[in-house]
Each structure stands twice: as structure tokens, then as C-alpha cells.
Amino acid sequence: MRIEEERELKSLIRRITEDALRRLLEPEKVEQGTLVLIPGYVTDKEPLIGYLKENHHGVTCAGQGAAALGEAFTIRSMETDQDRQQVMGDLKQYADIVLYSPPLWMLRNIAAGDDRGFIEQVFMRSLLWGKKTRLVLDYEKPRFKRGTFYEGIADALGAIEGMGAGIVSLKLSVGKPEGHLPLVTETEVTDAYKEGRKRIRCAEGAIVTPLAWDAAKELGIAIDT
């Protein structure tokens, strides 16, 4: 080997060694903060704001409905290609990803692995990277009802949950009285027990299944019919 080649080789080895040492000594970048994707209008912002403040830190909101939370959290734009590229480029820095109440077609896209939409890309990439990913709904998960649109929602939510995303249903301050259920099954009883509630209130003429009564007796939950 010629002297010049030997010098070049030594110089290359030195640069590689210095770069490796620099990477080892640099402090590890810690994922932190929460990115909240809001693809549509926010029906009732107070429950959402309360949930995010109680369960997440460093919240940044993006999407069509993000402006509704502008007084409470940081807002990022996703209107232009440059905006979307910036959001995707910064995705790795967030510890938590929240998708708020997407429309049914978006749920179906995610469940089917269709990432042609930008929000679907962000949410699915977060799942692939193993981030703490949450789907927050402004309605209770519907029971399976064959032949209705509830069937499509239930199937999509089940698939997304199977991918590793958590699902949270917020209690809105609008609509029917909280807790007045038309149907009480074993699931409602166990959910009440997990949430620390001691009583389930039923709507007039509600149906309570035998398994619900058995579970309520075992777990000490009162069912008001």
C-alpha cells in the first residue's frame, strides 16, 4: 500500500471513530409531548380539553378542528404540503399520539391499512413505531348490530384496537342524561366496576340481562331500573 493510500485510510478510520464517539456522548433524545389529530369538528370541547389536560402533557393539536382548542393548547397547521412534511418530520419526537373522533370512512381506512390520507399515515406510522397511540371518541363504542352502520363502526374499532391502539370514550356534556342506559349487559357492569362507579342508572323500560344482574351482585354494583 502506498503512503498516500495509507494516510487516506487512517484519516477515514479517524473520522469514523470520532463520529461514533460523538454519537455515543450525545444525550439521547427523549420522546415527549402529545400530538392530537383532529380531522373534523369538535362536538363538545370541554370533555376533550379535560381529558387531554388530565392524561397528557405538552399537547399540540393539528387538523381541521384543532382551532377549537386554541385557547388551551398549541396549534399546528396541516394545510400545505410543507406543513404536513413538517408534522411528519417531527412525529418521532412525540411520545403519545391521539386521534380524536375520526369519521367512519377514516376508521375504515385505518382498519384496512389504507394510508392514502395524511392523518391515516400519521396514525398508522405511530402504531408501527410502537408509540402510545389512542383513539378518543365522542361516543360510546357501539354494540355489534348486523346489517346496520353500527356493524361497520364496531368492526373498524375492533381492528384498530387489535393493532395496539387504546380506545377512550368521552362522556359529553350534551345529549341523553349520563348513565341512563337502555340496555345493561355484563360489559356495562364490569366497566362500571373498573371505573370505580357503584351504581348504574337505567333509562325507562331498560333491559338488564341475567348475566348483568349476576355480575352486579358479585361486584357490588347497584342497578337502578
N, C-alpha and C positions, 0 to 999 in steps of 0.2 A: 504493500500500500504506500502510495506516495505521501510525502509530508503534508501537502496541501489537503489531500483527502482525509488524512488522519486528523488534521486540525478541524476540518468541517464536521467530522463525525463527533469529535469531542465537544464542539460548540453545540451541536444538535442535542447531544446527551445532556449537556448542562442546562439548556433551555427547557427540555422536557422535565428534568429533575426540579428546576426552580418553579415551573408551573405546577407540578404535582404538590410541592411543599406549600405553595401559596394557597392552593385549593384546600389542603388539609388544615391550614392555620386559620382560614377564613371562618367566621362564625356561621353556623348552619342557619339558613333562612327558615324561620318558623312560620308555618301556615297559621293565619289568624283572621278573624273577622268573618262576616257572613254576607254573601251575595244573595239578594232576594229578587227573583224574577217574577214580574207581574205582567202577564201578557194582555190582560183585559181590565175592565173597570172594577174598582173595589166596591163591593156592595155595602159593606159596613166596616169602616176603617178602625174603629176603636178596639174591637176584639183582636184585629190583626196587629195593631200597634202594641197592645198589651201583651200579646203572645211573644212578639219579637223582643220587646224590652225585657221580659222575664226569662227568656230562654236563649237569647243570642246577644253577642257583643260586636261592636264595630260594624253595625248594619249599613249596607249600601244597597239601594233599590234601583232596579233598572226595568224598563219595559213601558208599555203604553199606559198602565195605571199607576206607575211609580210616583207621578206628580202628586197624587192624593196624599202621600205620606211625607211630602217635602218638608213640613214643619218639624217632623220628628227624626228624620234620618237623612243621610247623604243620598243624593240622586245622581245617577249616571245616565247619559243618553245612549240610545242604541239606534238612532235614526239613520245614520250614514254608515257606509261600509267601513270608514275609518273608525267610527265609534265602536262598531261591532268587533273589528280587529283588535282594538284596544282592550275591550272586555274579555275577549278570548285569550289575549296575551297575558292578562292579569289573573286569569282564572286559577292558576296554580297557587296563588298567594292566599286564597280564601280557604278557611278550614271547613266552613259549612255552606251548603247551597240549599236554598229554599225556593220552591216553585209554588206560587200562590194561585189556587183555583183556576187551572187552565181549562179551556173549553174542551168538549168531548172529543172533537177531531184531533186536538193536540194530545190528549190522553191516549187515543188510539194509535197515533203516530209513534209515541214513545214506547207503548206496549209492543208494537210491531217492529221496533228497531229502525223506524223511518226518521232519519235525521236531516231531511231536506230543509226544515225550518231552523232558524238560528237558535231559538230558545230550546228546541229539541236537542240541537247539537251540544249546547252548554250543559244541559241536564244530563244527557247520556254520557258525555265525556267525564263529568263529575262522578258518575256511577263507575265508569271504567277505571278511574283513578282511585277509587276507594274512599272518596270523601264522604263526610257525614251529609247525606242528602235527604231532604224532607219534602214531601208533597203536602201542602197545607190547604185544606178545603174549607169553603164557606157553607158546607152542608154535611150532614151525616152520611157515612158510606151507605149506599142503598142496599137493601137485601136483594138477592138474586130473584128476578122475576122473568121467566122465559117469555119471549115474544114481545117484550117492551123495551124501551130505550134504557131502562134500568139494567137490563141484562148486559148491554154494551159497556155501561159505566162500571158495573161490578167486575166484568171480565178484565177490563183495562186496568182497574185499580189492583186487582189480584196479581196481574202480570207484573206491574211496576213494583208492587210490594215484594214479589218474588225475586226481582232484580237486586233487592237490597235497600230500597228507599223506604224510609219511615213515612207513615201517613197520619196526619193530625187533622181532626175535625174541630173547627172553632164553633163555639156557642154564640150565635149572633144576638144582638140586642133588638132584632126585629123579627116579625113572624109569629109563629104559634108560641104559647107560653112554654117556657123552658121546662123540660122534663115531663110534659103531658103527652105520654106516648099512646098511640093507637094499638100497638102490638108490643107485648113484652115476652121475650124469649129468654132462654138461659144466657144468651150472649149479653143482653141488657143488664142482667143481674150481675154477671161476672165483671162487666165493665164498671158498674157502679161500685162494686167492692174494690176494684183496683184503683178507682179514683177517690176512694175514701168516703163515698156517699152512703148514707144509711137508709135512704128512702127513695123509692121510685114512684112518681106520680103518673097516673094514667088519665088518658082522655076519656070522655063519656063513652060508654059502650066498648071500651078497650078489651082486647083478647089477651089473656095471660095463659101461656102454655103450661101443662103439667110439670115439665122439666124446669120451668122458671120458678114455679112455687117450691119445688124441691130444693133448687139452688138457693133461693131466698131464705128458706128455713135453715139450711146448712151454714150460710154465710152471715146470717143475722141481718138481712136486708128486708125492710118493710115495703110492701107493695100496696099503694093506696088505689083502690079501684072505685 
